[in-house]
Amino acid sequence: VQLQASGGGLVQAGESLKLSCEILGRIYAINSMGWSHQAPGKQPELVARITPDGRTYYLDSVKGRFTISRDGTKNTVYLQMNAMRPEDTGVYYCKADIAPLHCSGAACRDGPTTDYWGQGTLVTVSS
């Protein structure tokens, strides 16, 4: 199982950016999915999370500006970032709680639910 993140780039303050994260591989089930932000010199911090039934959680600093969504048909999670600020600068990592599917010949079984992380995508917001 791999998470492939994309969409980062350079924007000016007040502009928007949309990140995508596609889950690749054999999957039995996907539980919660989310995005973490690592500002320069700091630890990663969860900024948004979405459950399988669509419930969302946002860090206070991004409420009203960021929107997380998921497309179950594409195994993809998105982060729409609006009204961006210089403090939004950093690397964004997608994360998903996944039960992988392990197959040996025709026999398949689900594996334990594990946290999987994407490679990170860099976002820079200039003032």
C-alpha positions, 0 to 999 in steps of 0.5 A: 500500500502506498499513498501518493500525494500531489498538488503542492506549490507556491502561492501568494497569501489569500490564494487557494491550493488543492492537495490530493492523495491517492491510495494505491495497492490492495486494500480491504478497508480504509478508515479515517484519512487526514492531512498533517502539516509540518511547518519549518523546524516544527513537528507535524500537526494534524490539520484535518481528518475525515471518517468513513461516514464523512465526519470531519475534524479541523485544527482551529487555525484552519477552520473555515479555510480548509476543507477535507473530502474523500472520493471512495471510488478513487480511494483519494482524499483531498484538502482544499486550502483557501485564504492561505496564510504564510503560516500555512507554509510547510510540508503536508503529509496525507495519512490513512488508517488502512486494512490491507488485503493480503493474497496468496494465490486465490486466498485473500485475507485482510491485514491489521489496520495500520497507519500509512503516510504519503511522501509529503508535498511542499506548500509555500505561501508568500506574503 
